[in-house]
Amino acid sequence: MNPSFNLSLALAVALLCNVLLKFWLNTRQVRYVARHRGAVPLPFDGTIRLSDHHKAADYTVAKIRLSQLDIAIDAACLLAWTLLGGLDALNMAIIGWFGAGMSQQIALVLGFSFIGGLIGLPLSLYQTFVLEQAFGFNKTTWRLWLSDALKGLALGLVLGVPMVWLVLWLMQAGGPQWWVWAWVAFVGFQLFIMAIAPNMIMPLFNKFTPLEDELLKDRVNALMQRAGFTAKGFFVMDGSRRSAHSNAFFTGFGASKRVVFFDTLLKQLSPAEMEAVLAHELGHFKHRHILKMMATSFSLSLAGLALLGWLSQQAWFYTGLGVLPSMTGPNNALALVLFMLVTPVFTFFIAPLSSWRSRQQEFEADAYACTQAAGSDLASALLKLYQDNASTLTPDPWYVKFYYSHPPASVRLARMQASS
């Protein structure tokens, strides 16, 4: 059988299964959450108000329904770009404008990204200014949104275009093993971004001020000393400018590590609860979760680039995905865009594996936190975060397997109580 036809058929079948599976999971989640909306689950009865439980259920259902539309749009765009000839038409048009060469290839990647961004823009705006607004989470103004969008675009051009050029150049000049050198460049780029993010990128979007709460600072310093962890400083981020959601995180690596608290989090948690949340984050470092995640990501990217290196040399890879490769000029940008388009369709089916591993790491971080701070403080902090972020307490088990990087509240707190 024709390899091109086989690939076209494989994509069509995988996309159909992908969409049906996502719709099925979303439908299960909506039904499960709605079925348990009427009463607060027993483990949380007395600590979570019924009105907050209703809000979490309604917020979850609203996001899922918007997700249904997003899934359909993504599937339609994938078909339009590939089997219906959209990417081929865009490539031909750009060749007509620029001629074959590096400028044409970079223009193809940028054009594809720009059109994709425009297609996703209405749904993104709806989520921010309608859905999040309706549930009291959105604090972003139109002016702030536009400022963020322009900064993000400029940042993408300044950092992204040179990286795209380098990868395309390596694909052209690096020989049969170009993907090895591209992987080295990719790893270097990722580490570079991680290094400059705390001091150069993140301050473009948010204001970071030193933590002024002396009581909390003393508790955090004592915790860091007990854990044998050093950081460049403790900072408060003005997350409330954009959203009522809250979080705390570490950023940077090596000497540039810093602890960041959302200002919304400081208003919601007591110093003891903040200490417990930070102890959980320290647990990720103590168990080397970040390094393990980076190693996994870099390994998968190496495998992906190796696969792309082979596929880019196969004519059926292009024709099977609705694109006519050039017989005289380079097809590297085409190969790169096609690979980015179709890979998520096939990798979604192994999502439960990565989600499961992430949840196990959360359990490990919780266990470590309970050795460094009071487990009751961590439990109460988690409950407040679930409540303030309107996270449902009753997710569907199958939905959890595919999408949840953190364990559901009931499972997480039960595990903590059993180990205490």
Residue, then its C-alpha position, 0 to 999 in steps of 0.5 A: m500500500n502507498p506510504s503516503f496513503n497509510l500516513s494520511l489514513a493513520l492521521a485521520v484515524a488518530l485524530l478521530c480517536n483523539v477527538l472522541l476520547k477528549f469529548w468522552l473525557n469531558t462529558r464524563q467530567v461534566r456529568y460527574v461534577a454535576r452529579h456531586r454538585g448538590a452536597v459538599p463531600l463528607p471529608f470536607d463537610g464543615t470546612i468548605r461552604l456549599s456556595d463555594h462547592h457550587k461555584a467550583a462545580d459551575y466553574t469546572v463545567a464552564k471550562i469544560r464546555l469551552s474546552q469542547l469548542d477548543i478541541a473541535i477548532d484544533a481538530a478542524c485546523l489540523l485537517a485544514w493545515t494538512l490533508l486539506g492543503g492549507l500549509d501547502a498553499l501557505n508555503m507556495a504563497i511564501i515561495g512566490w513572495f520570497g523565493a526558496g531559501m532561508s528567508q522563505q523558511i523563516a517566513l513560513v514558520l512565522g506565518f504559520s505561528f501568526i495565523g495559529g495565534l489569530i485563530g486561537l485569539p477569540l477563544s483566549l479572549y473569551q476565557t479571560f474576559v467572559l468566563e474568568q470574569a463571570f466567576g470573579f477571577n479576571k483582574t486583567t484590563w484590556r490595556l494590560w492584556l494588550s501590553d502583555a500581548l505586545k511584549g510577548l510578541a516582541l519577546g518571541l521575535v527577539l528570542g524565537v527567530p534566532m533559535v528558529w534560524l539556528v535550527l533550520w540552518l543546522m538542518q541544512a548544513g549539519g549533515p545526516q546527524w543534524w538533529v544531534w546538533a539541533w538538540v544541543a542547541f535546544v538544550g542550551f537555549q532552554l537553560f539560557i531561558m531558565a537562567i535569564a527568566p527571573n531577572m530579565i523576562m519575568p519582570l517585563f510582565n510582573k512586578f517583584t518586590p522583596l518580601e516585607d513580612e518579617l514573621l514570614k521571612d523568619r519562618v521561611n529562613a528557618l525552613m530553608q536552613r533546615a532543608g539545606f536550601t539556599a535562594k537568592g531572595f524571597f519576592v512577592m509578585d503582583g499576580s492580583r493585577r491579572s487574576a485572583h488565582s494564587n500560587a507560590f513557586f521557585t524560579g531560576f536555578g543555581a545561584s539565581k534561584r529565588v522564592v516567589f509568592f503571589d500577593t494573593l497567596l499572602k492574603q489567603l494563608s497564615p504564616a504557618e500555612m505559607e511555610a507548609v506550602l513552601a516546604h512542599e515546593l522544597g520537597h520537589f527540589k529535595h527529590r530532584h523532581i525538577l532535574k528529573m523532569m528536565a532530563t525526561s524533557f531533554s531525552l524526549s526532545l532528542a528522540g523527537l528530533a531523531l525521528l524528525g531527522w528521518l521523517s524529513q528525508q521521506a517524501w511520503f511524510y510530506t505528501g501523506l500530510g497534504v504538502l508537496p515538497s520542493m524538488t529543488g529548494p529546502n523543505n526543512a521548515l515544512a518538516l518542522v511545522l508538520f512535525m509540530l502539528v501532528t505529534p500531539v495527536f499521537t502523544f496524547f494517548i500516553a498522557p496518563l503516564s506523564s500525569w501519573r508520574s507528576r501526581q506521584q511527585e506531588f505525593e512525595a513533595d507532600a510527604y517531605a513537607c510534613t517532615q518540615a512543617a505541620g501536616s495540619d497546616l499543609a492540609s488547611a493551606l491546600l483546602k484554602l487553595y482549592q477553595d479560592n481557586a474554585s477547584t472541584l473536589t469531585p473530579d471524574p477518575w478517568y479525567v484525572k488519569f489523563y489531565y490531572s498533574h496534581p492529585p484530587a483534594s480528597v486523595r491528597l488529604a487522605r494520603m497525608q492523614a494516613s501517613s501522619 
